[in-house]
Amino acid sequence: MGEVEARILSGSIFEIIQLTINGFTVKSSLVSQTIRCYREEIMELTSIIKKRYIRELHEKGLEMPPDNLFADTSYILEQLIDYCDMIADALIRYHMEIGDEEQADTGTDERTRRQIHMLFRDKYEALGINGE
């Protein structure tokens, strides 16, 4: 993983962890829905970076080493994202169970997805991808 890719992923992970902490602190399911969208974008970025890494190995005629730091790091980052998603899901379920209509509203999911995708546009551009 190159320096650009590492900065993109670490910055994205920092953002989703901060968002999760804030969402949990204020017990907001609206923030939790945003976390789900962040998760989708980060997983897409991770997928792109993994494909590039594997392609680079193949082009150089190398095999993935058994003690691969890149694979280990990717796995740990995906676990962090999953933990954020689990916390977000718990908050959404909590608001649905208590009948908090405003907090449990999922009608803005598509709009939120588009907004988060636009926030990640600079990350796609840094990877040399249009991201549209």
DALIN-V976793 format. One record per residue. N is the residue number from 1. PHI is phi in degrees with one decimal (* if undefined). Layout:
{{N PHI} {N PHI}}
This chain:
{{1 *} {2 -81.0} {3 -63.6} {4 -62.5} {5 -62.5} {6 -63.7} {7 -64.6} {8 -63.5} {9 -67.3} {10 -65.3} {11 -64.3} {12 -65.9} {13 -64.3} {14 -57.9} {15 -61.4} {16 -71.2} {17 -67.8} {18 -60.2} {19 -63.2} {20 -64.3} {21 -61.1} {22 -63.7} {23 -62.8} {24 -69.5} {25 -61.5} {26 -95.2} {27 53.9} {28 -102.9} {29 -77.3} {30 -65.4} {31 -65.4} {32 -62.0} {33 -65.6} {34 -64.9} {35 -59.1} {36 -59.5} {37 -67.9} {38 -58.6} {39 -58.5} {40 -59.8} {41 -66.7} {42 -65.3} {43 -64.8} {44 -65.2} {45 -60.4} {46 -60.9} {47 -61.7} {48 -61.8} {49 -66.4} {50 -62.6} {51 -60.5} {52 -62.0} {53 -62.5} {54 -66.0} {55 -60.4} {56 -62.9} {57 -60.7} {58 -63.3} {59 -63.5} {60 -87.8} {61 72.5} {62 -104.3} {63 -106.9} {64 -69.9} {65 -67.2} {66 -65.8} {67 -107.7} {68 -83.4} {69 -61.9} {70 -61.0} {71 -64.3} {72 -63.4} {73 -64.8} {74 -59.6} {75 -62.2} {76 -63.6} {77 -63.5} {78 -65.5} {79 -64.5} {80 -59.4} {81 -63.3} {82 -61.4} {83 -63.6} {84 -60.8} {85 -65.5} {86 -65.5} {87 -64.6} {88 -60.9} {89 -62.5} {90 -62.7} {91 -67.6} {92 -63.0} {93 -62.3} {94 -58.2} {95 -67.3} {96 -69.1} {97 -68.0} {98 -86.5} {99 75.9} {100 -80.0} {101 -59.6} {102 -63.4} {103 -73.0} {104 -88.4} {105 -62.8} {106 -109.7} {107 -69.3} {108 -101.8} {109 -55.2} {110 -66.6} {111 -63.3} {112 -62.4} {113 -58.2} {114 -63.3} {115 -64.1} {116 -66.4} {117 -60.2} {118 -66.3} {119 -64.5} {120 -89.7} {121 -55.6} {122 -63.9} {123 -69.3} {124 -64.1} {125 -63.1} {126 -63.2} {127 -86.1} {128 79.4} {129 -119.1} {130 -62.2} {131 76.4} {132 -82.5}}
